[in-house]
């Protein structure tokens, strides 16, 4: 079983930056494909950024060139560096890990961007 714990959310002004972290328990982290999702009030959860076990990445069009996903397998952690934040980035951000048919979610961390 894998447990994921997000941290790093908070309140920031538009144009600011935040770095989210997601720490994973267990010994299979390096094999997991990892993703950051977000869910704004009244909206569906959406994929923000994804990084595979071999570090291939992809991003939602809305965050390309502003967000960067990375991972450090030595400390079982995936990061989301968020720059040039906009009010529309306000959401609860969730970490997801997947290996085959098994998927794992964190509890989420709130990001609020004020205008």
N, CA, C and O of each residue as an XYZ file, in Angstrom:
460
protein
N       0.843     -1.189      0.000
C       0.000      0.000      0.000
C       0.878      1.238      0.000
O       1.915      1.276      0.663
N       0.457      2.250     -0.747
C       1.192      3.512     -0.848
C       0.348      4.615     -0.248
O      -0.836      4.741     -0.560
N       0.949      5.407      0.605
C       0.279      6.596      1.124
C       0.980      7.833      0.578
O       2.208      7.902      0.531
N       0.181      8.797      0.172
C       0.699     10.039     -0.408
C       0.278     11.213      0.464
O      -0.887     11.322      0.848
N       1.215     12.082      0.775
C       0.931     13.239      1.613
C       1.440     14.490      0.916
O       2.641     14.648      0.700
N       0.512     15.382      0.563
C       0.869     16.640     -0.102
C       1.169     17.729      0.919
O       0.665     17.703      2.042
N       1.974     18.659      0.523
C       2.260     19.841      1.332
C       2.684     20.975      0.409
O       2.985     20.762     -0.765
N       2.700     22.184      0.965
C       3.203     23.319      0.216
C       2.149     24.264     -0.315
O       2.480     25.297     -0.896
N       0.882     23.927     -0.124
C      -0.160     24.834     -0.577
C      -0.231     26.072      0.290
O       0.437     26.172      1.319
N      -1.059     27.020     -0.146
C      -1.217     28.243      0.621
C      -1.840     29.344     -0.190
O      -2.386     29.114     -1.268
N      -1.751     30.544      0.341
C      -2.301     31.736     -0.294
C      -1.158     32.532     -0.906
O      -0.151     32.802     -0.252
N      -1.326     32.901     -2.161
C      -0.287     33.657     -2.852
C      -0.952     34.674     -3.774
O      -2.065     34.455     -4.252
N      -0.275     35.765     -4.014
C      -0.804     36.766     -4.934
C      -0.566     36.346     -6.376
O       0.358     35.588     -6.670
N      -1.395     36.838     -7.254
C      -1.210     36.573     -8.677
C       0.191     36.989     -9.112
O       0.699     38.043     -8.728
N       0.800     36.125     -9.928
C       2.173     36.345    -10.348
C       3.204     35.686     -9.462
O       4.383     35.623     -9.810
N       2.765     35.196     -8.322
C       3.677     34.557     -7.379
C       3.951     33.109     -7.703
O       3.524     32.588     -8.734
N       4.674     32.466     -6.798
C       5.101     31.081     -6.998
C       4.843     30.252     -5.745
O       4.828     30.761     -4.624
N       4.644     28.970     -5.972
C       4.553     27.990     -4.890
C       5.193     26.693     -5.371
O       5.242     26.416     -6.569
N       5.678     25.915     -4.428
C       6.154     24.573     -4.755
C       5.410     23.565     -3.898
O       5.480     23.597     -2.669
N       4.705     22.681     -4.560
C       4.013     21.602     -3.871
C       4.908     20.380     -3.807
O       5.691     20.111     -4.719
N       4.778     19.648     -2.715
C       5.497     18.395     -2.546
C       4.512     17.279     -2.240
O       3.477     17.503     -1.613
N       4.839     16.095     -2.679
C       4.033     14.915     -2.380
C       4.992     13.806     -1.964
O       5.759     13.291     -2.777
N       4.935     13.453     -0.697
C       5.802     12.412     -0.163
C       5.064     11.088     -0.138
O       3.914     11.013      0.296
N       5.731     10.049     -0.604
C       5.121      8.727     -0.698
C       5.770      7.756      0.275
O       6.981      7.777      0.496
N       4.933      6.910      0.845
C       5.456      5.825      1.680
C       5.686      4.595      0.825
O       5.252      4.544     -0.326
N       6.357      3.618      1.371
C       6.543      2.363      0.664
C       7.801      2.331     -0.174
O       8.574      3.288     -0.216
N       7.982      1.212     -0.835
C       9.231      0.965     -1.541
C       9.094      0.926     -3.060
O      10.044      0.591     -3.767
N       7.901      1.272     -3.559
C       7.691      1.152     -4.998
C       7.616      2.494     -5.701
O       7.246      2.562     -6.873
N       7.966      3.569     -4.992
C       7.775      4.913     -5.553
C       8.425      5.050     -6.921
O       7.832      5.628     -7.832
N       9.614      4.538     -7.073
C      10.336      4.731     -8.332
C       9.624      4.083     -9.513
O       9.887      4.436    -10.663
N       8.738      3.150     -9.243
C       8.003      2.483    -10.320
C       6.680      3.169    -10.650
O       6.049      2.861    -11.661
N       6.267      4.091     -9.801
C       4.979      4.746     -9.988
C       5.043      5.839    -11.043
O       6.011      6.596    -11.109
N       4.011      5.917    -11.862
C       3.759      7.117    -12.641
C       3.026      8.080    -11.708
O       2.062      7.696    -11.045
N       3.484      9.320    -11.659
C       2.937     10.279    -10.708
C       2.273     11.442    -11.428
O       2.689     11.850    -12.512
N       1.234     11.960    -10.798
C       0.541     13.091    -11.405
C       0.042     14.062    -10.359
O      -0.197     13.698     -9.208
N      -0.107     15.277    -10.771
C      -0.777     16.315     -9.981
C      -2.094     16.644    -10.675
O      -2.134     16.912    -11.876
N      -3.156     16.617     -9.899
C      -4.481     16.986    -10.364
C      -4.966     18.163     -9.526
O      -4.428     18.443     -8.454
N      -5.980     18.841    -10.026
C      -6.592     19.897     -9.224
C      -8.097     19.903     -9.437
O      -8.613     19.487    -10.474
N      -8.768     20.387     -8.420
C     -10.223     20.501     -8.497
C     -10.646     21.817     -7.887
O     -10.453     22.060     -6.696
N     -11.222     22.657     -8.713
C     -11.769     23.936     -8.272
C     -13.223     23.737     -7.883
O     -13.858     22.785     -8.336
N     -13.758     24.620     -7.051
C     -15.160     24.486     -6.630
C     -16.105     24.430     -7.824
O     -16.041     25.270     -8.722
N     -16.969     23.442     -7.823
C     -17.955     23.317     -8.888
C     -17.422     22.758    -10.193
O     -18.143     22.702    -11.189
N     -16.160     22.342    -10.193
C     -15.553     21.824    -11.422
C     -15.053     20.410    -11.203
O     -14.865     19.957    -10.073
N     -14.841     19.721    -12.328
C     -14.306     18.371    -12.254
C     -12.808     18.403    -11.967
O     -12.116     19.374    -12.273
N     -12.340     17.333    -11.383
C     -10.907     17.195    -11.156
C     -10.213     17.055    -12.511
O     -10.678     16.324    -13.385
N      -9.097     17.762    -12.672
C      -8.392     17.740    -13.942
C      -6.904     17.475    -13.732
O      -6.324     17.838    -12.708
N      -6.314     16.838    -14.722
C      -4.881     16.582    -14.686
C      -4.121     17.868    -14.974
O      -4.408     18.572    -15.943
N      -3.162     18.160    -14.130
C      -2.320     19.342    -14.296
C      -0.980     18.974    -14.925
O      -0.541     19.598    -15.891
N      -0.342     17.956    -14.363
C       0.978     17.551    -14.844
C       1.201     16.095    -14.482
O       0.647     15.586    -13.507
N       2.024     15.433    -15.285
C       2.251     14.006    -15.114
C       3.709     13.694    -15.385
O       4.323     14.265    -16.286
N       4.259     12.777    -14.594
C       5.632     12.333    -14.829
C       5.667     10.817    -14.669
O       5.188     10.273    -13.673
N       6.231     10.156    -15.650
C       6.282      8.699    -15.599
C       7.482      8.230    -14.774
O       8.297      9.025    -14.305
N       7.554      6.923    -14.619
C       8.665      6.348    -13.875
C      10.002      6.591    -14.569
O      11.054      6.560    -13.932
N       9.954      6.834    -15.879
C      11.183      7.125    -16.619
C      11.308      8.617    -16.908
O      12.083      9.038    -17.767
N      10.514      9.419    -16.158
C      10.640     10.884    -16.143
C      10.150     11.564    -17.421
O      10.533     12.700    -17.701
N       9.332     10.903    -18.173
C       8.651     11.583    -19.262
C       7.536     12.434    -18.660
O       6.818     11.975    -17.772
N       7.388     13.660    -19.135
C       6.419     14.577    -18.549
C       5.408     15.073    -19.575
O       5.678     15.104    -20.775
N       4.256     15.454    -19.082
C       3.300     16.170    -19.913
C       2.473     17.077    -19.018
O       2.347     16.844    -17.816
N       1.910     18.121    -19.628
C       1.227     19.179    -18.894
C      -0.095     19.541    -19.555
O      -0.265     19.399    -20.766
N      -1.022     20.008    -18.736
C      -2.222     20.616    -19.280
C      -1.826     21.900    -20.009
O      -0.893     22.595    -19.604
N      -2.542     22.201    -21.079
C      -2.206     23.404    -21.847
C      -2.247     24.662    -20.979
O      -1.477     25.598    -21.195
N      -3.138     24.676    -20.009
C      -3.328     25.873    -19.190
C      -2.137     26.173    -18.272
O      -2.023     27.280    -17.747
N      -1.255     25.192    -18.079
C      -0.124     25.408    -17.162
C       1.225     25.272    -17.847
O       2.259     25.483    -17.213
N       1.237     24.927    -19.124
C       2.512     24.793    -19.834
C       3.298     26.079    -19.736
O       2.743     27.174    -19.826
N       4.596     25.935    -19.551
C       5.538     27.051    -19.455
C       5.428     27.800    -18.133
O       6.159     28.766    -17.913
N       4.525     27.374    -17.245
C       4.423     28.003    -15.927
C       4.700     26.996    -14.802
O       5.279     27.355    -13.777
N       4.289     25.746    -14.993
C       4.439     24.709    -13.973
C       5.484     23.693    -14.423
O       5.645     23.432    -15.615
N       6.186     23.129    -13.450
C       7.165     22.081    -13.724
C       7.003     20.959    -12.717
O       7.019     21.187    -11.508
N       6.848     19.754    -13.222
C       6.776     18.581    -12.365
C       8.134     17.889    -12.364
O       8.809     17.809    -13.390
N       8.514     17.395    -11.200
C       9.775     16.662    -11.087
C       9.643     15.640     -9.973
O       8.697     15.679     -9.187
N      10.591     14.734     -9.913
C      10.565     13.714     -8.882
C      11.971     13.430     -8.379
O      12.951     13.555     -9.113
N      12.047     13.048     -7.115
C      13.308     12.637     -6.513
C      13.066     11.270     -5.895
O      12.506     11.167     -4.804
N      13.479     10.242     -6.578
C      13.224      8.883     -6.107
C      14.003      8.557     -4.838
O      13.631      7.650     -4.093
N      15.083      9.297     -4.590
C      15.876      9.031     -3.383
C      15.095      9.368     -2.114
O      15.345      8.796     -1.053
N      14.151     10.300     -2.231
C      13.360     10.690     -1.051
C      11.865     10.463     -1.283
O      11.026     11.007     -0.566
N      11.547      9.655     -2.293
C      10.147      9.272     -2.545
C       9.212     10.474     -2.635
O       8.146     10.486     -2.020
N       9.615     11.481     -3.402
C       8.842     12.715     -3.450
C       8.702     13.211     -4.885
O       9.636     13.148     -5.684
N       7.512     13.702     -5.180
C       7.261     14.375     -6.444
C       6.901     15.829     -6.139
O       6.241     16.129     -5.144
N       7.347     16.707     -7.006
C       7.170     18.148     -6.788
C       6.380     18.769     -7.931
O       6.351     18.254     -9.048
N       5.745     19.884     -7.617
C       5.125     20.706     -8.652
C       5.529     22.150     -8.375
O       5.056     22.779     -7.428
N       6.410     22.653     -9.220
C       6.834     24.044     -9.128
C       5.862     24.866     -9.943
O       5.683     24.623    -11.136
N       5.228     25.849     -9.298
C       4.201     26.652     -9.951
C       4.638     28.112     -9.959
O       4.825     28.714     -8.902
N       4.796     28.669    -11.125
C       5.203     30.055    -11.289
C       4.125     30.843    -12.028
O       3.234     30.268    -12.652
N       4.221     32.147    -11.948
C       3.273     33.036    -12.631
C       1.836     32.608    -12.348
O       1.024     32.471    -13.263
N       1.543     32.404    -11.098
C       0.233     31.892    -10.717
C      -0.865     32.891    -11.039
O      -0.676     34.105    -10.963
N      -2.019     32.342    -11.402
C      -3.180     33.134    -11.768
C      -4.340     32.781    -10.839
O      -4.367     31.694    -10.261
N      -5.289     33.688    -10.698
C      -6.454     33.355     -9.861
C      -7.154     32.068    -10.298
O      -7.697     31.343     -9.465
N      -7.142     31.788    -11.585
C      -7.802     30.570    -12.068
C      -7.036     29.301    -11.714
O      -7.526     28.201    -11.969
N      -5.862     29.428    -11.139
C      -5.143     28.259    -10.635
C      -5.630     27.850     -9.243
O      -5.217     26.818     -8.715
N      -6.502     28.655     -8.660
C      -7.035     28.340     -7.342
C      -7.800     27.026     -7.369
O      -8.715     26.843     -8.171
N      -7.415     26.115     -6.484
C      -8.018     24.782     -6.451
C      -7.390     23.988     -5.312
O      -6.406     24.406     -4.701
N      -7.988     22.838     -5.048
C      -7.315     21.834     -4.225
C      -6.471     20.977     -5.160
O      -6.968     20.456     -6.159
N      -5.210     20.837     -4.833
C      -4.282     20.076     -5.660
C      -4.041     18.707     -5.018
O      -3.732     18.593     -3.832
N      -4.195     17.688     -5.842
C      -4.062     16.313     -5.380
C      -2.900     15.623     -6.078
O      -2.647     15.835     -7.264
N      -2.216     14.812     -5.329
C      -1.149     13.974     -5.851
C      -1.722     12.587     -6.153
O      -2.526     12.055     -5.388
N      -1.301     12.024     -7.261
C      -1.767     10.697     -7.655
C      -0.585      9.836     -8.066
O       0.335     10.297     -8.741
N      -0.626      8.582     -7.649
C       0.380      7.616     -8.075
C      -0.308      6.421     -8.695
O      -1.370      5.996     -8.239
N       0.303      5.878     -9.742
C      -0.337      4.764    -10.427
C       0.705      3.743    -10.857
O       1.773      4.084    -11.366
N       0.356      2.477    -10.634
C       1.181      1.375    -11.104
C       0.240      0.283    -11.567
O      -0.422     -0.366    -10.757
N       0.186      0.088    -12.849
C      -0.746     -0.880    -13.392
C      -2.176     -0.463    -13.089
O      -2.581      0.664    -13.377
N      -2.936     -1.386    -12.504
C      -4.327     -1.102    -12.179
C      -4.482     -0.384    -10.832
O      -5.587      0.024    -10.474
N      -3.421     -0.232    -10.112
C      -3.503      0.347     -8.768
C      -3.244      1.845     -8.806
O      -2.261      2.311     -9.381
N      -4.151      2.587     -8.178
C      -4.003      4.033     -8.109
C      -4.103      4.501     -6.677
O      -4.824      3.915     -5.870
N      -3.376      5.564     -6.362
C      -3.317      6.088     -5.003
C      -3.484      7.603     -5.054
O      -3.006      8.273     -5.970
N      -4.185      8.126     -4.031
C      -4.447      9.571     -3.959
C      -4.002     10.112     -2.613
O      -4.090      9.435     -1.589
N      -3.530     11.333     -2.637
C      -3.303     12.060     -1.406
C      -4.570     12.763     -0.967
O      -5.612     12.662     -1.614
N      -4.464     13.479      0.149
C      -5.652     14.133      0.720
C      -5.894     15.510      0.127
O      -6.960     16.095      0.319
N      -4.905     16.030     -0.593
C      -5.062     17.328     -1.238
C      -4.484     18.473     -0.423
O      -4.406     18.413      0.804
N      -4.086     19.510     -1.133
C      -3.601     20.727     -0.490
C      -4.187     21.934     -1.221
O      -4.202     21.977     -2.451
N      -4.658     22.891     -0.469
C      -5.357     24.042     -1.059
C      -4.353     25.067     -1.572
O      -3.409     25.438     -0.875
N      -4.574     25.511     -2.789
C      -3.831     26.623     -3.366
C      -4.830     27.726     -3.696
O      -5.797     27.507     -4.427
N      -4.588     28.897     -3.155
C      -5.461     30.039     -3.406
C      -4.621     31.185     -3.950
O      -3.650     31.607     -3.322
N      -4.998     31.683     -5.117
C      -4.282     32.771     -5.765
C      -5.190     33.989     -5.776
O      -6.264     33.971     -6.377
N      -4.754     35.034     -5.116
C      -5.554     36.259     -5.040
C      -5.168     37.215     -6.164
O      -4.017     37.268     -6.597
N      -6.153     37.960     -6.616
C      -5.905     38.901     -7.725
C      -5.475     40.269     -7.208
O      -5.226     41.178     -8.000
